[in-house]
Amino acid sequence: MTSPMAEIDPNTVRPGWVALLIVLALGAATVLLWRNMGKQLKKIDFDPSDGAGAPPEPADPSSAATPPETTDKATDSSGQATDRVSPAPDR
C-alpha cells in the first residue's frame, strides 16, 4: 500500500479556481464590511462636553442591580459541613 503523498506529483499540482474564488469573496466581504463600519461610525454623534467620561447615573437607586447572596462553607461544632448564606452587602 502506498501513502497518498507518494501519489501526488508536485510538478502537476496547482492551486484551483475554487480556492481563488473563495479568497476573492472573502476579500470583497472584508471591503464591504469595512465601508459599512465607516458609515456607521460617522453616524455617531459624539460630543465630549456631555461628560462622556462619567458613567450614567441610574434614575432610581432602588432599581440598581444588587449582587446575589453568597454561600460560605463552614463547619459546626461537630465538624459537619454547613452552608451559611450571607446577605448582599449594603451600598
Secondary structure, 3 states (H helix, E strand, C coil): CCCHHHHCCCCCCCCCHHHHHHHHHHHHHHHHHHHHHHHHHHHCCCCHHHCCCCCCCCCCHHHCCCCCCEEEEEECCCCCEEEEEECCCCC
